Amino acid sequence: MAEAPLVEMRHVYKRFGGVHAVEDVTIDLFAGEVVGLVGHNGAGKSTLMKGLSGALPIDGGEIFIRGERIDIRNPRDARHHGIETIYQNLALADNLDAPANLFLGREIVTAMGTLDDDAMEHEARKVLQRLNPSFTNIKQPTGNLSGGQRQAVAIARAIHFNARILVMDEPTAALGPQESEMVGELIKQLKSEGIGIFLVSHDLHDVFDLSDRISVMKNGGMVGTRATADLTQEQALGMIILGKLPEEQPAFQ
């Protein structure tokens, strides 16, 4: 029997008044896989992912986790099913260190009802070492950390609370080559642990470097999904611009 996708969105719709932001979109993701989701601004990719994260409940269609149909009405529902979103701005408190950010709103307390700083630091070191063994300055305010380290804190916060499905929104935007490489290594580590990742990005180089499959959206619809190994960047651009699959695109000499 074939393995069920980790997550599958079937025939999803989302409308804003008369605007069909997402129309009849089907997409899936397997454990230990990265699916790059690309398209122009307004293509519908962020709206689709907000439907998965519960930020914008869908108007029609179905969502399945490991073959089981679920309802996602809000972010709490999404987290209950192991879905976390890491937004471009990372939503970190710059004045707090990594342990405080990791447990913000979910702090560990002692039997006396006081904050258990030692326990939170221990747990933070454990998960951050798992992601990046060279990340040791976890007691620094996150505002003083590099972009790659800040991504590690945001990812650690998600996976510490048992996320199995990550939506990563432009994870390398505004990062230099070295920091982008660090984020790439983080993504490979997550894949090795069986976590599935939807990678939303405008950077085709990143998408081709990190994704196993690429899904292209245009005008709220799904153009198609192809294995990255079977697609050239020119064909992907044709899907984005023309809204046509590679075999439907005109041959340019």
PyMOL commands that set and color helices and strands:
alter all, ss='L'
color gray80, all
select helices_A, chain A and resi 45-53+75-80+98-102+117-131+142-144+147-160+177-192+204-210+228-230+233-242+246-248
alter helices_A, ss='H'
color red, helices_A
select strands_A, chain A and resi 7-16+19-29+34-38+60-65+68-70+83-86+165-169+196-200+213-218+221-227
alter strands_A, ss='S'
color yellow, strands_A
deselect
rebuild
show_as cartoon
